[in-house]
Amino acid sequence: MKILFYYEVNMNEPMTKDRLIQNLKDAGCSPKLREAYLDYGERGCDKMQLCLLAKQRAILLDRIHREQKKLDCLDYLVYQLKKQEAGCSPAPMKEGDGDP
């Protein structure tokens, strides 16, 4: 089942405070960041809001890169096993081994 985030289903609707908060949650923003974002918005500090969003984006991007490195490690292990498997013949099966 696919989880739909706010921006995927409500792009043409006006941004209410509740929708803004939900969007910040969907973006992985902490309660503290959400509170600061709203506070800056009430004070008209757009540049500070952009700064908070940029920091959150950098955090998410760093997380993606760390996860990508993990995938690369797994892919390398799979590659090595497949390479090794190509030069290896399967062990002979004994009676009773395998599927019924």
URBELNOR-V562236 format. One record per helix or strand. SS is the DSSP state (@ for helix, = for strand). FROM is the first residue (numbers start at 0). TO is the last residue. If there is no record, write none. Layout:
ss=SS from=FROM to=TO
ss=SS from=FROM to=TO
//
This chain:
ss=@ from=5 to=8
ss=@ from=16 to=25
ss=@ from=30 to=41
ss=@ from=45 to=85
//
